Amino acid sequence: MTSTVSYLESNLAFIGARATRATADAVTRAGAPTDKLSISPAAAGMHHIDVTLFDSVCISLNTRRNPTEEAERQVANWARENNVDWSSLIVVVGITDLQHAKAICRCAAKDAAVLVVDDDPSRVKWLFERLDLADDAGYDCDLRFHVGEGHEGIAREYRRLLSTRGRFAFHIFLHPGLQRAYASRFTALRERLLTESRLDGMDRGTLAAFSDEWQQHTLVNLPVLLSNPGVSKLKDGFKGMPAIVVAAGPSLTDSLDILRDVDERAMIICVGTALKPLLKAGVRPHFVVAIDSDPKAWRQFDTVAADDVFLISASIVFPSIVNMFNDRLFSFSSNVLPEFNQWLAAFAAAQGELIAGGTVAVTAIHAAAYMGCSPVMMVGQDLAFLDDGTTHAKDSMYDGERFQNTSLVRVPGNYAETVGTSRQFSLYISIMESVLRDLNAVRGTIFLNANNAGARIANCDLIRPSQISEFLLPEASRFGEEIQQRHTYSTLPDPRDVRAIYERTETELQQLEAAAADAMSIVDRLLESRQRTAQTDNLYTRLDTLDKFMATQTMAMQLVAAAVKAVSMHIQSCRFDARGCDNAAGIQDALSESRSLYEHIAGASSWIMGMLGTSVERYEKLFSNALKEA
């Protein structure tokens, strides 16, 4: 037998090319496994693996007869029972001899992704030392590994990989032997992966439903975005300074007196729903954060006098809110419009990126860490309801609203064993815990949850609101003056550059609209034809030429991408290859979907040209007025 070290090194090299550095580190650092493992010969030159648990129960992780055939049979049964889509993302939970992963990879389509995960690095290391698994044969699909203690890292890698997939399709395969040995742990991991799947599905649904609205709002907001600096001007500008991030949970009402006494000894950042309660209580936040495109978000801001408050805003926010802070704005690019952000970057507009997913409180927390603040104290961050169903603080836009007790879910509380909340808020807790952990690891930010109630949030220390004073500066600082200076002396886009980029984009949009219209007419002719001829071959060639030309209209495509997001996601979800490329019905379906896409591209190009022209005219008028006033 080859030496133990050579097996470990070769196995680590094998998975190292298909995993993050964290996986190799976790396996390398692992100690001896808690349970007793043993390996004995099996048929066909394979190995039989047993595990003896702490209660002396011995469980076989595979068969002695033929581990390869057993794995193939178990995978086939699983695929049949779950109607597996072999071009999807498939997660294999549990590592032994990798026979199940190989069986799945042999069945998977070339565009599939297979993620093999395990939460026990010590067992994986023990196996890697004794089994030669570094064999590239049978892994034709995109194969990845993630090994690490706990479920957080696995969930994060799974979510990252799922979010990069065009189609929202996934399956989870639990290693049968390991599932028998560690049923509760594997069930918990499967549930965690399903939670991540729900979050990704929610993001995709939101993206499909609102991407065109976000596009419209950003175009309307463009004059203000170009006239104000991006949030990048604040990056690391307040290192080591304490910050208080205020949300509008019910507990905020009891913390207002404490916040009044902060007196410039900490930066105060609030979410929109907390703005009115703070102002009414005489607390002047330095920043209010907005990410919501919904018009009802305007109710958080109407009727308030906030002339000394600056807005940190995503480009997609409802335009009335952005206009209210037209000279007190720090904008940031939202990850929901990645292509559009590339276009904005040409202007050096909306520079800097903050997390904008789930609850706006996550964005506010990230903003504080982004500016270098630490510790960051959270106030009113309950993510839970009072016993009577009260959802938000007094004087917020949700003042007086009650959540139906019959719809509550129970989650661990800060001071009570469990507290009631909504299913949506329970997802927000998971998102926030992940964000806090990552920001602490990357930026070293210390997080404190100052609360007398609420849901338990991991990766931060719990303190009482009365303890906030212990973490404030000894004397008042000049946060407001520093923020104003950073805003006033920021370099803004040159209007001549704005005009040049606009003219180039307008030309590309005109060309894109014409090309998409030509493509529509070609598809119509192909749909009418029922047989493949020299003429149809020529039409397909012309269509391919038009596709390549449209791809060269870079700036236009960056704008159109968001407007056609829903139809693009629909087409990505279709499986035209299911009936074969030579099947007439399958070709007709593919052509019909293509025509729909071209129609949307043509319509979006025309619509965007009109909106963009209006926005640039408004910007140039604002700029000329500013020059006259100067």
HUTAHU-V972475 format. One record per helix or strand. SS is the DSSP state (H for helix, E for strand). FROM is the first residue (numbers start at 0). TO is the last residue. Records with the same first field share a line. If there is no record, write none. Layout:
SS=FROM-TO / FROM-TO
//
This chain:
H=3-15 / 20-28 / 42-44 / 66-81 / 98-106 / 120-129 / 151-162 / 175-180 / 182-225 / 230-233 / 249-259 / 271-279 / 294-299 / 318-323 / 334-344 / 359-369 / 404-406 / 422-442 / 464-470 / 478-487 / 494-527 / 533-551 / 553-562 / 564-572 / 575-578 / 583-628
E=35-40 / 46-51 / 57-59 / 88-92 / 112-117 / 141-146 / 169-173 / 229-229 / 242-245 / 266-270 / 286-289 / 309-313 / 328-332 / 352-352 / 375-378 / 389-389 / 401-401 / 408-412 / 417-420 / 446-449 / 454-454 / 460-462
//
